[in-house]
Amino acid sequence: QTQFGSANEDLSIFLQDCRLMRKDELLVVNSGNTPRVPDCFQRTPRKVNIADTSSILSMAVDGQGIHLYLALFNFLDI
């Protein structure tokens, strides 16, 4: 199997988990708690790498970045 063939298989597996949305299917949700944070959409989604042994307990996004609560090796990491 060539490197190009395995890349196509990886892409097809990734695309099975994706869903295309039209602009009219999106809804901007204004957060009442933080009015200083602008509501925005990314043109190109970015991948967030986390360890395979961890799981996401909670996630929040603000003007400073992405904040995650992760369970790592049965411990809580903030």
Residue frames as qw, qx, qy, qz and C-alpha x, y, z in Angstrom:
[[0.000, 0.890, 0.455, 0.000, 0.00, 0.00, 0.00],
 [0.431, 0.425, -0.017, 0.796, 1.41, 3.37, -0.98],
 [0.176, -0.268, -0.423, 0.848, 1.58, 6.43, 1.20],
 [0.265, -0.020, -0.251, -0.931, -0.91, 8.16, -1.11],
 [0.523, -0.278, -0.728, -0.346, -3.41, 5.30, -0.73],
 [0.428, -0.387, -0.685, 0.445, -3.30, 5.36, 3.06],
 [0.020, -0.161, -0.153, 0.975, -3.79, 9.14, 3.06],
 [0.411, -0.153, -0.472, -0.765, -6.95, 8.70, 0.98],
 [0.553, -0.358, -0.753, -0.010, -8.24, 6.10, 3.43],
 [0.295, -0.301, -0.495, 0.760, -7.51, 8.40, 6.38],
 [0.158, 0.040, -0.113, -0.980, -9.34, 11.22, 4.61],
 [0.499, -0.256, -0.630, -0.537, -12.36, 9.06, 3.88],
 [0.487, -0.386, -0.716, 0.318, -12.55, 7.97, 7.54],
 [0.144, -0.239, -0.272, 0.921, -12.33, 11.61, 8.62],
 [0.272, -0.050, -0.335, -0.901, -15.01, 12.69, 6.14],
 [0.445, -0.363, -0.796, -0.190, -17.43, 10.06, 7.46],
 [0.363, -0.503, -0.580, 0.528, -17.46, 11.94, 10.79],
 [0.078, -0.201, 0.031, 0.976, -17.96, 15.36, 9.16],
 [0.238, 0.692, 0.681, -0.018, -21.12, 17.15, 8.17],
 [0.200, 0.193, 0.234, 0.932, -21.39, 20.09, 5.81],
 [0.008, 0.682, 0.601, -0.416, -23.72, 22.85, 6.93],
 [0.238, 0.665, 0.348, 0.617, -25.29, 25.69, 5.02],
 [0.142, 0.208, -0.276, 0.928, -25.04, 29.22, 6.36],
 [0.513, -0.373, -0.142, -0.760, -28.78, 29.33, 7.03],
 [0.810, -0.288, -0.511, -0.008, -28.41, 26.28, 9.33],
 [0.496, 0.034, -0.465, 0.732, -26.06, 28.20, 11.66],
 [0.336, -0.858, -0.319, -0.220, -27.24, 30.26, 14.59],
 [0.303, 0.438, -0.417, 0.737, -25.16, 32.88, 16.39],
 [0.595, -0.633, -0.490, 0.070, -25.66, 32.55, 20.13],
 [0.066, 0.722, -0.249, 0.642, -24.95, 35.71, 22.07],
 [0.600, -0.246, -0.637, 0.417, -23.51, 35.02, 25.48],
 [0.271, -0.878, -0.215, -0.331, -25.02, 37.30, 28.11],
 [0.739, -0.593, -0.062, 0.313, -22.17, 36.80, 30.58],
 [0.519, -0.372, 0.288, 0.714, -19.31, 38.13, 28.46],
 [0.450, 0.836, 0.281, -0.141, -20.46, 40.94, 26.14],
 [0.061, -0.830, 0.414, 0.368, -16.84, 41.96, 25.38],
 [0.453, -0.172, 0.815, 0.318, -16.13, 38.72, 23.52],
 [0.467, 0.381, -0.315, -0.734, -17.04, 38.96, 19.83],
 [0.817, 0.171, 0.524, -0.168, -19.09, 36.19, 18.26],
 [0.290, 0.651, -0.549, -0.436, -17.23, 34.75, 15.30],
 [0.966, 0.142, 0.210, -0.055, -16.77, 31.70, 13.10],
 [0.382, -0.515, 0.615, 0.459, -13.47, 30.29, 11.88],
 [0.629, 0.550, -0.306, -0.457, -13.15, 30.03, 8.12],
 [0.649, 0.306, -0.695, 0.030, -10.77, 27.09, 8.53],
 [0.817, -0.546, -0.023, -0.182, -11.35, 24.77, 11.51],
 [0.174, 0.656, -0.684, 0.268, -8.27, 24.12, 13.60],
 [0.829, -0.149, -0.539, 0.011, -7.39, 20.82, 15.17],
 [0.388, -0.717, 0.419, -0.400, -6.84, 20.71, 18.93],
 [0.662, 0.209, -0.710, 0.116, -4.45, 17.92, 19.89],
 [0.600, -0.558, 0.381, -0.428, -5.04, 16.16, 23.20],
 [0.099, -0.366, 0.924, -0.047, -3.52, 12.95, 24.53],
 [0.557, -0.058, -0.714, -0.419, -5.17, 9.69, 23.46],
 [0.398, -0.208, -0.828, 0.337, -5.42, 8.62, 27.09],
 [0.065, 0.206, 0.398, -0.892, -7.47, 11.68, 28.07],
 [0.034, 0.592, 0.751, 0.290, -11.13, 12.52, 27.67],
 [0.025, -0.315, -0.008, -0.949, -12.79, 15.95, 27.55],
 [0.122, -0.459, -0.782, 0.403, -15.05, 16.63, 30.52],
 [0.112, 0.883, 0.363, -0.278, -15.90, 20.25, 29.68],
 [0.499, 0.161, 0.296, 0.799, -14.90, 22.86, 27.10],
 [0.050, 0.896, 0.306, -0.318, -15.30, 26.65, 26.90],
 [0.543, 0.350, 0.253, 0.721, -14.18, 29.15, 24.26],
 [0.104, -0.910, -0.225, 0.332, -13.49, 32.83, 24.89],
 [0.351, 0.927, -0.136, 0.011, -11.39, 35.65, 23.47],
 [0.249, -0.742, 0.622, 0.025, -8.21, 34.20, 24.96],
 [0.239, 0.329, -0.890, -0.205, -8.59, 30.71, 23.52],
 [0.779, -0.191, -0.499, -0.329, -10.02, 27.29, 24.29],
 [0.272, -0.456, 0.678, -0.508, -10.27, 26.09, 27.89],
 [0.752, -0.025, -0.608, -0.253, -10.64, 22.36, 28.57],
 [0.593, -0.453, 0.564, -0.352, -11.23, 20.20, 31.62],
 [0.663, 0.333, -0.647, -0.175, -9.56, 16.88, 30.84],
 [0.864, -0.391, 0.277, -0.153, -9.54, 13.54, 32.62],
 [0.481, 0.623, -0.614, 0.058, -5.95, 12.25, 32.37],
 [0.460, 0.157, -0.831, 0.270, -5.06, 8.84, 33.80],
 [0.488, -0.586, -0.647, 0.007, -8.09, 9.05, 36.14],
 [0.323, -0.426, -0.282, 0.797, -6.92, 12.46, 37.42],
 [0.221, 0.901, 0.373, -0.007, -8.48, 15.84, 36.75],
 [0.508, -0.097, 0.163, 0.840, -6.24, 18.28, 34.84],
 [0.142, 0.904, 0.352, -0.198, -7.25, 21.93, 34.53]]
